[in-house]
Amino acid sequence: MMAARRHFGGEETMELDTEKLDRAALAILSLSLHDENRVWKGIDWAITDRLHEKGLVHDPVGRAKSLALTDEGLAVAEAALNEFFSTT
């Protein structure tokens, strides 16, 4: 099993299972599947819209290629990483 460390504010880090992360990323990428085997590099817009509606990211509309997480979004992201991908 491959592992990576992720640091969220403070000094604690969590060890992550990169095999699970890679499979989850591939599953998310597959949501934008088109032309038989091609996927968009970015996350599906419907997902970013839902995250915005839930108050987890700031408004995703615009020219920026990145999203800004809200404080609540950061907390939810850390909890989800720990729940789904922590090796400990």
N, CA, C and O of each residue as an XYZ file, in Angstrom:
352
protein
N       0.847     -1.179      0.000
C       0.000      0.000      0.000
C       0.889      1.236      0.000
O       1.820      1.344      0.797
N       0.594      2.156     -0.893
C       1.299      3.432     -0.946
C       0.599      4.386      0.009
O      -0.614      4.302      0.202
N       1.362      5.292      0.603
C       0.759      6.243      1.524
C       1.330      7.629      1.281
O       2.485      7.784      0.883
N       0.513      8.614      1.523
C       0.928     10.010      1.430
C       0.483     10.693      2.712
O      -0.425     10.217      3.394
N       1.109     11.784      3.032
C       0.719     12.546      4.210
C       0.017     13.820      3.760
O       0.427     14.463      2.794
N      -1.034     14.170      4.469
C      -1.794     15.394      4.175
C      -1.846     16.230      5.422
O      -2.140     15.725      6.505
N      -1.564     17.496      5.282
C      -1.534     18.419      6.412
C      -2.668     19.423      6.272
O      -2.758     20.128      5.266
N      -3.521     19.490      7.264
C      -4.581     20.491      7.336
C      -4.289     21.334      8.550
O      -4.184     20.783      9.646
N      -4.153     22.632      8.423
C      -3.922     23.538      9.552
C      -3.463     22.842     10.827
O      -3.737     21.657     11.012
N      -2.795     23.532     11.679
C      -2.247     22.921     12.875
C      -1.023     22.109     12.529
O      -0.434     22.277     11.460
N      -0.642     21.233     13.430
C       0.582     20.466     13.222
C       0.343     19.000     12.910
O       1.285     18.277     12.586
N      -0.888     18.554     13.001
C      -1.174     17.140     12.767
C      -1.206     16.824     11.280
O      -1.613     17.655     10.468
N      -0.776     15.623     10.933
C      -0.894     15.137      9.566
C      -1.611     13.802      9.617
O      -1.602     13.119     10.641
N      -2.222     13.442      8.522
C      -2.834     12.124      8.450
C      -2.196     11.366      7.310
O      -1.868     11.955      6.280
N      -2.018     10.088      7.474
C      -1.466      9.247      6.426
C      -2.614      8.757      5.567
O      -3.606      8.238      6.079
N      -2.478      8.922      4.255
C      -3.550      8.587      3.319
C      -3.171      7.412      2.440
O      -2.010      7.248      2.067
N      -4.160      6.598      2.113
C      -3.993      5.456      1.225
C      -4.104      5.957     -0.214
O      -5.206      6.238     -0.684
N      -2.987      6.072     -0.911
C      -2.994      6.634     -2.260
C      -3.696      5.733     -3.270
O      -4.193      6.225     -4.283
N      -3.749      4.436     -3.021
C      -4.497      3.548     -3.918
C      -5.975      3.918     -3.903
O      -6.600      4.017     -4.959
N      -6.544      4.126     -2.704
C      -7.946      4.534     -2.595
C      -8.153      5.909     -3.215
O      -9.143      6.133     -3.912
N      -7.218      6.839     -2.966
C      -7.327      8.180     -3.536
C      -7.332      8.130     -5.057
O      -8.148      8.793     -5.698
N      -6.430      7.350     -5.636
C      -6.353      7.251     -7.093
C      -7.631      6.677     -7.680
O      -8.112      7.149     -8.710
N      -8.183      5.660     -7.029
C      -9.434      5.053     -7.515
C     -10.598      6.033     -7.392
O     -11.446      6.100     -8.281
N     -10.645      6.795     -6.295
C     -11.705      7.788     -6.115
C     -11.579      8.891     -7.165
O     -12.585      9.328     -7.725
N     -10.354      9.345     -7.436
C     -10.137     10.374     -8.451
C     -10.586      9.875     -9.813
O     -11.236     10.606    -10.561
N     -10.246      8.645    -10.136
C     -10.657      8.066    -11.413
C     -12.178      7.978    -11.514
O     -12.748      8.258    -12.568
N     -12.833      7.591    -10.423
C     -14.298      7.518    -10.413
C     -14.905      8.894    -10.646
O     -15.864      9.030    -11.405
N     -14.348      9.920     -9.994
C     -14.863     11.277    -10.168
C     -14.614     11.766    -11.586
O     -15.493     12.376    -12.195
N     -13.429     11.506    -12.115
C     -13.141     11.894    -13.502
C     -14.114     11.233    -14.476
O     -14.505     11.841    -15.472
N     -14.501     10.000    -14.195
C     -15.389      9.278    -15.112
C     -16.766      9.913    -15.204
O     -17.514      9.608    -16.133
N     -17.125     10.787    -14.270
C     -18.416     11.466    -14.327
C     -18.517     12.383    -15.543
O     -19.619     12.722    -15.974
N     -17.370     12.786    -16.100
C     -17.386     13.658    -17.277
C     -17.003     12.895    -18.548
O     -16.541     13.499    -19.515
N     -17.191     11.585    -18.553
C     -16.833     10.739    -19.683
C     -17.569     11.168    -20.963
O     -18.780     11.386    -20.953
N     -16.820     11.281    -22.050
C     -17.393     11.609    -23.363
C     -16.493     11.025    -24.447
O     -15.354     10.647    -24.174
N     -16.994     10.951    -25.659
C     -16.229     10.406    -26.793
C     -15.580      9.067    -26.449
O     -14.403      8.852    -26.739
N     -16.324      8.196    -25.850
C     -15.951      6.821    -25.496
C     -14.979      6.700    -24.323
O     -15.246      5.928    -23.402
N     -13.854      7.439    -24.321
C     -12.876      7.219    -23.256
C     -12.198      8.495    -22.762
O     -11.186      8.418    -22.065
N     -12.732      9.660    -23.107
C     -12.114     10.910    -22.706
C     -12.853     11.500    -21.505
O     -14.070     11.358    -21.383
N     -12.115     12.152    -20.635
C     -12.708     12.825    -19.470
C     -12.113     14.221    -19.357
O     -10.992     14.467    -19.802
N     -12.866     15.124    -18.764
C     -12.362     16.469    -18.527
C     -11.433     16.443    -17.334
O     -11.638     15.675    -16.394
N     -10.407     17.286    -17.371
C      -9.434     17.352    -16.279
C     -10.050     17.890    -14.996
O      -9.671     17.468    -13.903
N     -10.974     18.797    -15.111
C     -11.595     19.409    -13.937
C     -12.769     18.603    -13.434
O     -13.259     17.702    -14.115
N     -13.207     18.926    -12.260
C     -14.364     18.248    -11.672
C     -15.641     18.736    -12.364
O     -15.702     19.877    -12.821
N     -16.623     17.901    -12.438
C     -17.890     18.211    -13.086
C     -18.518     19.470    -12.482
O     -18.545     19.628    -11.261
N     -19.019     20.360    -13.333
C     -19.591     21.620    -12.867
C     -20.808     21.413    -11.974
O     -21.037     22.200    -11.056
N     -21.579     20.385    -12.223
C     -22.748     20.123    -11.378
C     -22.303     19.854     -9.936
O     -22.993     20.225     -8.987
N     -21.149     19.208     -9.783
C     -20.626     18.940     -8.437
C     -20.202     20.240     -7.779
O     -20.534     20.483     -6.619
N     -19.468     21.087     -8.510
C     -19.039     22.353     -7.899
C     -20.238     23.229     -7.571
O     -20.222     23.948     -6.571
N     -21.277     23.181     -8.398
C     -22.492     23.947     -8.099
C     -23.140     23.449     -6.810
O     -23.570     24.254     -5.984
N     -23.213     22.134     -6.630
C     -23.801     21.577     -5.403
C     -22.961     21.952     -4.184
O     -23.505     22.291     -3.133
N     -21.637     21.892     -4.324
C     -20.768     22.265     -3.208
C     -20.970     23.731     -2.841
O     -20.938     24.088     -1.663
N     -21.177     24.578     -3.842
C     -21.443     25.998     -3.587
C     -22.779     26.178     -2.874
O     -22.876     26.938     -1.911
N     -23.806     25.478     -3.347
C     -25.129     25.561     -2.717
C     -25.087     25.129     -1.256
O     -25.854     25.634     -0.436
N     -24.196     24.197     -0.928
C     -24.050     23.716      0.450
C     -23.148     24.616      1.284
O     -22.980     24.386      2.482
N     -22.562     25.647      0.655
C     -21.696     26.563      1.374
C     -20.295     26.028      1.619
O     -19.602     26.507      2.517
N     -19.862     25.037      0.830
C     -18.556     24.419      1.033
C     -17.468     25.031      0.159
O     -16.284     24.914      0.474
N     -17.862     25.689     -0.949
C     -16.919     26.425     -1.788
C     -17.524     27.784     -2.103
O     -18.744     27.952     -2.119
N     -16.652     28.743     -2.351
C     -17.129     30.057     -2.785
C     -17.594     29.935     -4.231
O     -17.321     28.927     -4.883
N     -18.280     30.933     -4.730
C     -18.888     30.901     -6.068
C     -17.906     30.371     -7.118
O     -16.862     30.981     -7.349
N     -18.231     29.238     -7.754
C     -17.325     28.635     -8.742
C     -17.379     29.294    -10.119
O     -16.561     28.973    -10.982
N     -18.322     30.207    -10.342
C     -18.465     30.832    -11.648
C     -17.374     31.878    -11.837
O     -17.163     32.729    -10.973
N     -16.696     31.810    -12.952
C     -15.657     32.785    -13.264
C     -14.557     32.145    -14.086
O     -14.650     30.979    -14.470
N     -13.518     32.915    -14.353
C     -12.434     32.445    -15.216
C     -11.355     31.682    -14.469
O     -10.524     31.018    -15.090
N     -11.355     31.766    -13.153
C     -10.316     31.086    -12.367
C     -10.409     29.576    -12.575
O     -11.498     29.021    -12.717
N      -9.260     28.932    -12.591
C      -9.225     27.479    -12.761
C      -9.179     26.757    -11.421
O      -9.028     25.536    -11.368
N      -9.309     27.520    -10.341
C      -9.302     26.904     -9.019
C     -10.532     27.348     -8.241
O     -11.179     28.338     -8.584
N     -10.841     26.605     -7.196
C     -11.958     26.912     -6.312
C     -11.414     27.322     -4.954
O     -10.345     26.870     -4.544
N     -12.144     28.171     -4.262
C     -11.786     28.532     -2.887
C     -12.755     27.830     -1.946
O     -13.969     28.009     -2.044
N     -12.210     27.030     -1.032
C     -13.043     26.367     -0.040
C     -13.407     27.354      1.062
O     -12.611     28.221      1.422
N     -14.601     27.214      1.583
C     -14.984     27.993      2.751
C     -14.371     27.325      3.983
O     -13.819     26.230      3.882
N     -14.465     27.974      5.142
C     -13.966     27.349      6.367
C     -14.676     26.025      6.625
O     -14.053     25.036      7.011
N     -15.995     26.021      6.405
C     -16.756     24.775      6.574
C     -16.303     23.736      5.550
O     -16.197     22.553      5.872
N     -16.035     24.172      4.322
C     -15.559     23.265      3.279
C     -14.233     22.628      3.639
O     -14.031     21.439      3.396
N     -13.324     23.404      4.216
C     -12.046     22.855      4.669
C     -12.262     21.783      5.728
O     -11.626     20.730      5.692
N     -13.161     22.053      6.670
C     -13.431     21.089      7.740
C     -14.054     19.814      7.189
O     -13.682     18.712      7.594
N     -14.996     19.960      6.268
C     -15.650     18.792      5.672
C     -14.645     17.995      4.841
O     -14.657     16.765      4.877
N     -13.774     18.681      4.091
C     -12.762     17.996      3.286
C     -11.819     17.183      4.164
O     -11.497     16.041      3.840
N     -11.379     17.766      5.270
C     -10.481     17.047      6.175
C     -11.176     15.825      6.770
O     -10.591     14.744      6.843
N     -12.423     16.002      7.194
C     -13.171     14.880      7.779
C     -13.373     13.770      6.745
O     -13.247     12.591      7.073
N     -13.684     14.138      5.505
C     -13.912     13.140      4.445
C     -12.623     12.396      4.126
O     -12.643     11.176      3.963
N     -11.496     13.112      4.033
C     -10.221     12.438      3.793
C      -9.941     11.434      4.883
O      -9.531     10.305      4.613
N     -10.163     11.848      6.118
C      -9.916     10.968      7.244
C     -10.854      9.755      7.212
O     -10.423      8.621      7.420
N     -12.142     10.011      6.948
C     -13.134      8.932      6.943
C     -12.894      7.920      5.830
O     -12.946      6.713      6.066
N     -12.634      8.399      4.631
C     -12.559      7.513      3.471
C     -11.168      6.990      3.142
O     -11.035      5.901      2.582
N     -10.131      7.749      3.480
C      -8.812      7.397      2.962
C      -7.696      7.295      3.978
O      -6.563      7.010      3.589
N      -7.950      7.512      5.256
C      -6.897      7.428      6.265
C      -6.444      5.980      6.423
O      -7.254      5.056      6.350
N      -5.156      5.791      6.637
C      -4.635      4.452      6.829
C      -4.597      4.071      8.309
O      -4.269      2.934      8.648
N      -4.929      5.008      9.182
C      -4.902      4.703     10.620
C      -6.281      4.737     11.218
O      -6.440      4.505     12.416
